[in-house]
């Protein structure tokens, strides 16, 4: 088992210099053998392994307590992208919490379910607002991970 696959979010955060947490997360995925293809127009990337391909919307928390905002246009673009519609590629959001050194993986359709259940709020400017407390209280939708290896398994990018 390689060191890179076992890298936990604490190590990624501790190694931050000039890159943001999302960039470091993508680097750790690459080190674990995931091919990353950034979308030139959207705020998501394709992550591909031998087991699966996903569109990932990755965001870093903006507050110590944990808050993320994803604009509804970005969610709709991901959901309606050609890869998802035509190639049946899965998609979802990775919310990286820098204060508590963990991440959450939320499958695309679960984002909309969380909104229906009022576990995500919609802001005035069309942003879906996520907070750490709501995510912690929604383990059926927001799967916590502390390492790249766990993320790969939760997301389906790695089968075994």
C-alpha angles and dihedrals in degrees: 000000000000125000092235094060091052093049108128127210091254089062091047092051093045090053095054114125116146099342123086122239094261091055091049091048090053090048090052090050090052090050088054091056100264116141111225123202115182118213108235094217107028135063095243139076137211115245116197134185132162087268102048151343123229138178106229127198102199121191135174120223116257100202131048091240090053125264130166131179122199117182114235090232090063091050091049092047091052093045093048098038118128092245092056097040101038103027097034092235115169122236141190148142131276111203111194115203108203097187097053095032097232139105137216126221115205120181114229098251091046090061089063092044090053089053091050089051091048093244088121123042128213115229127217092259094051098266122144105227118211124184131189095243093054091046092049088051092050105059091150089066106020107055111198121221133180100187140040089242092058091047091053091054096042093049095045093242087122120038100191 
